[in-house]
Amino acid sequence: MSVTSKPFVTDATGQLGGNAVRLLHIDTSIKATGSLSREMSAAAVGRLKREAPNISVHYRDLAAHPLGDLTERVFASHAKGADIRDLDQAELSDLAESGKVLDEFLISEVIVIGVPLYNLTVPTSLKAWIDRMLVAGKTFSYGASGVIGLARGKRVIVLLARGGLYGEGSPNAHHEHAETYLRSIFTMIGVENLEVIVADGVDISPELRAAALERAMSSIAALAA
Ligand SMILES: Cc1cc2nc3c(=O)[nH]c(=O)nc-3n(C[C@H](O)[C@H](O)[C@H](O)COP(=O)(O)O)c2cc1C
């Protein structure tokens, strides 16, 4: 399985420079070109970098380099530390990549994710990433009164592109399971204030697409540094 593109930028000694902030940038659209969520996530990363040039960016394209469905044996090894001795080459490679996914997330202070709405929810590539990132004892734990988030303090920004209209008050609002799902997932690991910027109704007409993108871009331009 191919790995990701750029590692965090380090100096000659392999250290991140000064007090660099680590930003993990993830894209998930199956469109290599003409993707709104990619355009929006790139704009968000650009905005944050302009405001804080000491940001070090690591980019992961989950559509170009999909993780694949999590299997029982890789899960046992990755999430439960089980000593699975007869993992085959494909499983070993999945295990190594799963570890990288988790480590990248754990060391990042800021995570920017471009997400298209697919069949009312997130792309399967993002679900596969979430299956590697949510690990008991690493990003959450089980307490007496439920799940405790262990990833508190991270800033997560989601740039969401939706073909139809799902905003508050629209007849389809209750069919939207991307923003709602991601809010649940990130709340579970302790990220309560997920920042979500949406371009809604982008496939309805060129006019609505342009207006939605313009609104999203002004929200991106107003992102706190
Ligand atoms: C496989 C697939 C499934 C989609 N499912 C939905 C959907 O359920 N609801 C919707 O409003 N738009 C749907 N769309 C449209 C996308 O949400 C829309 O085109 C969005 O811009 C995609 O993001 P992107 O431009 O970053 O690729 C779907 C598109 C694709 C390719």
The ligand as a MOL file (V3000), in Angstrom:
LIG
                    3D

  0  0  0     0  0            999 V3000
M  V30 BEGIN CTAB
M  V30 COUNTS 31 33 0 0 0
M  V30 BEGIN ATOM
M  V30 1 C -20.7230 8.7200 -4.8490 0
M  V30 2 C -21.4110 10.0190 -4.6280 0
M  V30 3 C -22.4840 10.0740 -3.7440 0
M  V30 4 C -23.1330 11.2800 -3.5200 0
M  V30 5 N -24.1790 11.3090 -2.6410 0
M  V30 6 C -24.7860 12.4930 -2.3800 0
M  V30 7 C -25.8580 12.5600 -1.4500 0
M  V30 8 O -26.2570 11.5830 -0.8410 0
M  V30 9 N -26.4480 13.7530 -1.2390 0
M  V30 10 C -26.0240 14.8930 -1.8760 0
M  V30 11 O -26.5810 15.9480 -1.6320 0
M  V30 12 N -24.9930 14.8580 -2.7480 0
M  V30 13 C -24.3810 13.6930 -3.0090 0
M  V30 14 N -23.3230 13.6570 -3.8940 0
M  V30 15 C -22.8340 14.9170 -4.4530 0
M  V30 16 C -21.6420 15.4660 -3.6600 0
M  V30 17 O -21.9500 15.6250 -2.2930 0
M  V30 18 C -21.1950 16.8170 -4.2210 0
M  V30 19 O -20.9390 16.6960 -5.6040 0
M  V30 20 C -19.9570 17.3480 -3.5300 0
M  V30 21 O -19.5450 18.5180 -4.1510 0
M  V30 22 C -18.8120 16.3980 -3.6150 0
M  V30 23 O -17.6620 16.9690 -3.0450 0
M  V30 24 P -16.3580 17.2160 -3.9510 0
M  V30 25 O -16.7190 18.3400 -4.8950 0
M  V30 26 O -15.3040 17.6050 -2.9800 0
M  V30 27 O -16.0530 15.9450 -4.6710 0
M  V30 28 C -22.6840 12.4600 -4.1610 0
M  V30 29 C -21.5890 12.3970 -5.0370 0
M  V30 30 C -20.9650 11.1930 -5.2650 0
M  V30 31 C -19.7920 11.1420 -6.1990 0
M  V30 END ATOM
M  V30 BEGIN BOND
M  V30 1 1 1 2
M  V30 2 1 2 3
M  V30 3 2 2 30
M  V30 4 2 3 4
M  V30 5 1 4 5
M  V30 6 1 4 28
M  V30 7 2 5 6
M  V30 8 1 6 7
M  V30 9 1 6 13
M  V30 10 2 7 8
M  V30 11 1 7 9
M  V30 12 1 9 10
M  V30 13 2 10 11
M  V30 14 1 10 12
M  V30 15 2 12 13
M  V30 16 1 13 14
M  V30 17 1 14 15
M  V30 18 1 14 28
M  V30 19 1 15 16
M  V30 20 1 16 17
M  V30 21 1 16 18
M  V30 22 1 18 19
M  V30 23 1 18 20
M  V30 24 1 20 21
M  V30 25 1 20 22
M  V30 26 1 22 23
M  V30 27 1 23 24
M  V30 28 2 24 25
M  V30 29 1 24 26
M  V30 30 1 24 27
M  V30 31 2 28 29
M  V30 32 1 29 30
M  V30 33 1 30 31
M  V30 END BOND
M  V30 END CTAB
M  END
